[in-house]
Every structure is written in structure tokens, then in C-alpha cells.
Amino acid sequence: MTLHEAMIKVLRTLPTKSAPAKLLSDEIKNNQLYRKKNGSFADTIQVRTRALNYPQYFEFDGTNVKLIRDPFNTPEKKRQKFWPPF
């Protein structure tokens, strides 16, 4: 799991879909959702940076990270029915 996937997983459980970056990094660490290649956990600065690098998923206001789009929870496109079938 990537760091931004872990962030999405935590944020989607919150009613406001928003949390301070420190709380978010602590939850990721406590639930062991993401580790860096060297085995350490992502810190608050990395969570902030990832939120800024993925503006299509997150808003960052300097303190709070907010989930604005959940790429893993998108409704499936409905099939179009064509009549008569060819």
C-alpha cells in the first residue's frame, strides 16, 4: 500500500473526511498501514507533502488534510443499452 492509499483509507473512516496531518500520520503508524523502504513510518511532513502532491485527492490548508475524491470508491459506469442490438 502506498502512503496516499493509506491516507485515503484513514480519511474515509472519518465523518468529516478531514484530519490534522499529525493525527493522520499517527493513525497510519498505529494501524501499520505504510512503511518506507527503510522500515520506518511516514512522518507528518511526508503526509503533508503527499497531500500537496496529489491535489486530485486531497486539500491541504496548512494543518488539515481533507479527502476530496476517493479513487477507490467511485460508482461504476452504467452500461448503455442500445436497441435494436446489432
N, C-alpha and C positions, 0 to 999 in steps of 0.2 A: 504494500500500500504506500502510495506517495504521501508527502506531507499535506498537500492540498486536499487529497481524498480523505485523510484523517480529519482535517479541519471541517470539511463538509459533513462528515459522519457525526462529529460532536455538535456542530451548529444546528443540524436538522432536528436534534433531540430537544432543543430549547424552544420555548414558546415564542420568543421574540426573534429567533434565528440570529441572535446577536450576542456577543460576549467580549469582555476585555481580552486583549491579546495574551495577557499573563494568565488569566483563567483558562483560556483555550489551550495554551501550551502545557499548563498543569494537568488538564484533563487528558490530553494526548499522552502525556507521560504516565499518569496514574493508570490509564487503561492500556498502556503499552501498544499504542496504535502505530507508532512510527519511530524508527531509529535511523540515525545516519549511518553511513558506511563504516565509520569507526566504532559503532556500537553505542554512541552517546545519544541522548534525546535532543530534540529540537528545542531551542530556547525561544524566548519571547521575540527577540529581534528577527529570527528566522520566520516566525509566524507572521509578523508584520510585513516582512519583505515578500513572503509568498502571497499575502493578501494583495499587496500592491502590484505584483507581477501577474495576477490573474483577475483583472478588473471585470472580466465577463462573469465571474462567480462571486466576487466579494467587493464590498465597500469598506474602506478604512478611513475613519475620521480622526486618526491620531491616537486614539485609545481603543475604540471598539472595532471589532471585525464583524461585519454583517453579511450573511449569506443572501445574495440577491437572485441567484439562479442555481438550482440543483440539477446538474447534468445527469444524475443517476435516477432522477425521479420525474422524468418527462413523460407526458401522456403519449401513447402510441398513436401514430397517424392512422386515421380510419381509412379503410380501403374504399376506393371509389367504385361504385357499381355502374357498370356500363350495360346498357340494354339497347339493342339486342347484342348478345355475345357473338363475337366473330371467331 
